Amino acid sequence: MPAAAETATRPSRPRLRAAAGAALLTGVLFCLASRLAGSHPFGSRTRNIVDLGQQYLPYHSYWRRLLLGEADGDLFLNWSSGFGSNFLGDLGTYLSSPFDLLVVVFPADRPELALYVITALKIATAGAAMAALLLTLRRGPWPVAALLGTAYALSGWTFNYGATVPMWLDGLVAFPLLCLVGEWARKRRRPVLGPLVVAIAWIANFYTAYMATIGAAVFLLVRLLTTDDTGSEGAVRRPRLAALLRAARTVAIGVGLAAPLVLVVFLGTKVADPTPPTPFAPAAWTDVLARFLPATASVASPALFIGTPALALALTLPFNSVVAGRVRAGWVTAIVLVTLSLQWEPTHLLWHAGASPNGIPYRQTFVLCGLLLMAAWLSVAGGLPRPLALLGGAGTLAFLARAAAVSVDIDRWTYPAAAGALALAALAAVAALLARSRPAGRLLPVLAVGLLLAAQAGETLVTGKRIEEQQLSKVSWAPRIGPWHTGMAAAVAAKDAWPRHRTDPGEVPGGNDVLLVGGEGADYYSSLTSDTYSRTLAALGFGFYAKGRHPVSLDNPVTDAIFSIGTRMRSTPEGPLELDRLPEARIEVAESPVPPLVTVRPGPPAPAPAPGSAADTAFARQERMLGSTVYEVPADPRRTGTPDGTGATLTANCPAGSEVWLWAPEYQGTAALSGSPATTPPAEFAGKLPSVLAPMQRLGTVPASGAVRIELTPEPKAEPRLKLPARPVGCLERHRLDSAVRELTATGATAVRATGHTLTAELPAGSTGTAVLAVPRISGWRCAAGDAPLEPAHRRLGLLAVPLDGKATTVTCSFRPPGVKPGGAAGAAALLALLLTAWLHRSRRTREPARRREFTARAHPARSTEKTPV
């Protein structure tokens, strides 16, 4: 091998070994932690806590169906969720990571296994990327780099946040990769690969990639200020500025390449249902210090655990005189400032793109974990720090642990795990010190690495186990995929008649039901849930969770007619929901005649009652959207308290034989209709604004006397004042509804076709008025009657509407996510910039040899005239 090639290859071999070692060790430890916690797939307990079970798992299940051509929608539109939702926005939010394509290699009934494997692969890749970055920073023992890479990948942030929010793990991978891109910009290397890495990071998950980009900017600034590759100090300023400009160009081109997806997500958030403002409250510093320690879990403080041995090494850097003073000052300053930025509201908002997030306020913590591990590597890469530095680091660690003792986040395993890891790390330090006096032996260095591995691995396993156990005991969870889901999926597949009418699977445990079991229901949970959709359904008496971003199905015949739900599934579990088991369920299939998806309305809707008036009820809004009066709404239901003062009674009069519905969106408790059969269970309401809105519910049938008596029993923890609308009772007369359905069917579409993101309907000849599509009018819809060009769709009470002139016999609506066109233009411009960059780089490399020969000829004219001997 030529000398130059050998020199170029040597540094890459340790990096490859460190990356491979970190990936393998990370994967093994992550799986062992799951095994110790007894969670799926190494145990029977569910991992589906909070949004993992309600969002990410269903989306991955649907993504598999779409990739295999088994879904009704396409990349633009999801017909299954939310009566038609912006899928490209959801794709960019939850599913755009290259790892997510692996769902196609797993069976349809194993989405949990697919998601677990994807999660493990992302975490292992993050460890590999960090290990490679450490050896790029400075040469050193690759096994130690592999251990520190594993410490980064299996930090407290990963166990507490990332493992249950898989798309954030792409940011964990992106941070070390973007730091490598910064190194390439500093050294004028890989001007084409750099933007491609940035683009992939931002496409995979632009939210955490944004945070990783800020972290990489901090990394690059520290490297520019602490590393002098140019010779004299006076010649440094211009190369530093040039490196910053190259890095800015790299990021700009990379983000531009990702714009076709990123811009769609960004604009989707602008029209999403707004969540209530979340004021930032910094965590107590004792809690911040506690989170450096093992086995701590909380969503209210930053998860900073990287392992006690790794933390101890990082804390030796300020005292390690072997490392240059400028390097120590630069990295210590950066770490302190980033730590303080977590606790200051202006920088907190900067980390989170200007909006304080709901839920976990310290999502950027993985950046600080990475910086700490870089500090640990810089202190140990040249050899074990000297005893004075070790004592300084140990003393700082002891102070940190003592100050954190009063924190509520400390677990019973915290100090025993930290003490055990520190004892093993001390033995590793002793072995390394003895190895210095015996440089010829290999046993002691191997023993030192082995003890360090045991310390880091043991503490990591304890932390992963305890965090998973604490999460299951403190937060909401969804059961594993089981017989209930598979039975419902089979029932839906047997009855689905889309687009003739919709099939709603009803409530299945987990959330986002239709993504798991099929159908075309109302259930939809996304960060991009349209404000239009959420408000439209809430006004009709639907319920929601997650402060409006999770509307749920409403089992009501009037709204079924409005949204053309011809088949409705109802399921009842045959046992309790448990952490390790999902029971069988009895499934009832109810079919009823409903109008087609496209109906024709001859005139404008009936005048709306004054907003906030007693007549402004969900019953009245349903009737306006349906176009017919179908409810009898008692004007003044009488409310009286129960003798024991624990409840209330509503009394009213309604037509005999009509159905009694209670609309109580803010009520917490049960409601029962007096005189109903004993087998009819009371209806349960769980309204708790702003988080939860209770849907209206059917209580029973009005007796022959026409007297309606509703017993309300509030929850013991509910507010003492009973919150009910002025007119909470509506009595549905079925014969009126049947007549309205027949009329809408007779004048509605004769045929409906749905292909991908387009809906086409054939109308009776001479149709006038307005064609109304049972599809929410979210941003991106364009419609036309007949052969007219597509234009932004009209709106009628929150639904798509197309004016008719009596000549057109067809209506066509097509959906294009907002941001696709400008994003595509930005992507094309970025691609041209990348091609220009590649051409300029190639031209420069071609000219450099000629310039070197010309310089040599001028500097040594005698050499240029010498003849080469034969």
Stockholm file with secondary structure:
# STOCKHOLM 1.0

chainA/1-870         MPAAAETATRPSRPRLRAAAGAALLTGVLFCLASRLAGSHPFGSRTRNIVDLGQQYLPYHSYWRRLLLGEADGDLFLNWSSGFGSNFLGDLGTYLSSPFDLLVVVFPADRPELALYVITALKIATAGAAMAALLLTLRRGPWPVAALLGTAYALSGWTFNYGATVPMWLDGLVAFPLLCLVGEWARKRRRPVLGPLVVAIAWIANFYTAYMATIGAAVFLLVRLLTTDDTGSEGAVRRPRLAALLRAARTVAIGVGLAAPLVLVVFLGTKVADPTPPTPFAPAAWTDVLARFLPATASVASPALFIGTPALALALTLPFNSVVAGRVRAGWVTAIVLVTLSLQWEPTHLLWHAGASPNGIPYRQTFVLCGLLLMAAWLSVAGGLPRPLALLGGAGTLAFLARAAAVSVDIDRWTYPAAAGALALAALAAVAALLARSRPAGRLLPVLAVGLLLAAQAGETLVTGKRIEEQQLSKVSWAPRIGPWHTGMAAAVAAKDAWPRHRTDPGEVPGGNDVLLVGGEGADYYSSLTSDTYSRTLAALGFGFYAKGRHPVSLDNPVTDAIFSIGTRMRSTPEGPLELDRLPEARIEVAESPVPPLVTVRPGPPAPAPAPGSAADTAFARQERMLGSTVYEVPADPRRTGTPDGTGATLTANCPAGSEVWLWAPEYQGTAALSGSPATTPPAEFAGKLPSVLAPMQRLGTVPASGAVRIELTPEPKAEPRLKLPARPVGCLERHRLDSAVRELTATGATAVRATGHTLTAELPAGSTGTAVLAVPRISGWRCAAGDAPLEPAHRRLGLLAVPLDGKATTVTCSFRPPGVKPGGAAGAAALLALLLTAWLHRSRRTREPARRREFTARAHPARSTEKTPV
#=GR chainA/1-870 SS CCHHHHHHHTTHHHHHHHHHHHHHHHHHHHHHHHHHHTBTTTSSBCCCBTHIIIIIHHHHHHHHHHHTTCSSSCSSEESSSTTSEEHHHHIIIIICSGGGGGGGGSCTTCHHHHHHHHHHHHHHHHHHHHHHHHHHHSCCCHHHHHHHHHHHHTSHHHHHTGGGSGGGHHHHHHHHHHHHHHHHHHTTCCTTHHHHHHHHHHHHCHHHHHHHHHHHHHHHHHHHHHCCCSSSGGGSHHHHHHHHHHHHHHHHHHHHHHHHHHHHHHHHHHSBCCCCCCCCCCCCHHHHHHTTSTTCCCSSSCCCCCCHHHHHHHHHGGGCTTSCHHHHHHHHHHHHHHHHHTTSHHHHHHHTTTSCCSSCSCTTHHHHHHHHHHHHHHHHTTSSCCHHHHHHHHHHHHHHHHHGGGCTTCCTTHHHHHHHHHHHHHHHHHHHHHHHHCTTCSHHHHHHHHHHHHHHHHHHHHHHHHHHHHHHHHSCBCCCSCHHHHHHHHHHHHHCCTTTSEEECCCCTTSCHHHHHCSCCSCCCCTTCBHHHHHHHHHTTCCEEGGGTEECCCCCHHHHHHTTEEEEEEEEESSCCBTTBCCCEEEEEEECCCCCSEEEESSCCCCCCCTTSTTCCHHHHHHHHHTSCCEECCSSCEEEECTTSSCEEEEEECCTTCEEEECCTTCEEEEEETTSCTTSCCEEEECBTTTBBCCCEEEEECCTTCEEEEEEEECTTSCSSCCCCSSCEEEECHHHHHHHHHHHHHHSCSEEEEETTEEEEECCTTCEEEEEEEEECCTTEEEEETTSCCEECEEETTEEEEEEESSCCEEEEEECCTTHHHHHHHHHHHHHHHHHHHHHHHHHHHHHHHHHHHHHHHHCHHHHHCCCCC
#=GC SS_cons         CCHHHHHHHTTHHHHHHHHHHHHHHHHHHHHHHHHHHTBTTTSSBCCCBTHIIIIIHHHHHHHHHHHTTCSSSCSSEESSSTTSEEHHHHIIIIICSGGGGGGGGSCTTCHHHHHHHHHHHHHHHHHHHHHHHHHHHSCCCHHHHHHHHHHHHTSHHHHHTGGGSGGGHHHHHHHHHHHHHHHHHHTTCCTTHHHHHHHHHHHHCHHHHHHHHHHHHHHHHHHHHHCCCSSSGGGSHHHHHHHHHHHHHHHHHHHHHHHHHHHHHHHHHHSBCCCCCCCCCCCCHHHHHHTTSTTCCCSSSCCCCCCHHHHHHHHHGGGCTTSCHHHHHHHHHHHHHHHHHTTSHHHHHHHTTTSCCSSCSCTTHHHHHHHHHHHHHHHHTTSSCCHHHHHHHHHHHHHHHHHGGGCTTCCTTHHHHHHHHHHHHHHHHHHHHHHHHCTTCSHHHHHHHHHHHHHHHHHHHHHHHHHHHHHHHHSCBCCCSCHHHHHHHHHHHHHCCTTTSEEECCCCTTSCHHHHHCSCCSCCCCTTCBHHHHHHHHHTTCCEEGGGTEECCCCCHHHHHHTTEEEEEEEEESSCCBTTBCCCEEEEEEECCCCCSEEEESSCCCCCCCTTSTTCCHHHHHHHHHTSCCEECCSSCEEEECTTSSCEEEEEECCTTCEEEECCTTCEEEEEETTSCTTSCCEEEECBTTTBBCCCEEEEECCTTCEEEEEEEECTTSCSSCCCCSSCEEEECHHHHHHHHHHHHHHSCSEEEEETTEEEEECCTTCEEEEEEEEECCTTEEEEETTSCCEECEEETTEEEEEEESSCCEEEEEECCTTHHHHHHHHHHHHHHHHHHHHHHHHHHHHHHHHHHHHHHHHCHHHHHCCCCC
//
